Amino acid sequence: MNVSFEEIGRLAVTFAQEGCVAGQVCRVSGNGKVAPCASGDKLCGVVEHVRGNHAAVQVAGFAEVKVTGAVNLGYVNLCADGSGGVKNGAGREYLVVSVDENAGTAIIML
């Protein structure tokens, strides 16, 4: 039996955006705006779509993110890795429910 976390608790919000790319984590950069994260930034969510000057950002629920380095399962402090994904660091605590080391991804609860 396969386990899927897709769409559980998912909430997406539209923001004005500055240089965001779908599939990457982002940060709040101003009033109602998001931008790509630098290394060590605390993320606000995962960019789902970009259309012109706006982006749909998943801010709650389970999301697949790219990871740099080893990430443990359970509650883990994560921050942005500066290349669109996350890494262990002094960010905030997230629940990591799955890690695919071959693909370099993890499923986290935002």
Stockholm file with secondary structure:
# STOCKHOLM 1.0

chainA/1-110         MNVSFEEIGRLAVTFAQEGCVAGQVCRVSGNGKVAPCASGDKLCGVVEHVRGNHAAVQVAGFAEVKVTGAVNLGYVNLCADGSGGVKNGAGREYLVVSVDENAGTAIIML
#=GR chainA/1-110 SS CCCCCTTTTCEEEEEEESSCCTTSEEEEEETTEEEECCTTCCCCEEEEEEETTEEEEEEESEEEEEBSSCCCSEEEEEEECSSSSEEESSSEEEEEEEEETTTTEEEEEC
#=GC SS_cons         CCCCCTTTTCEEEEEEESSCCTTSEEEEEETTEEEECCTTCCCCEEEEEEETTEEEEEEESEEEEEBSSCCCSEEEEEEECSSSSEEESSSEEEEEEEEETTTTEEEEEC
//
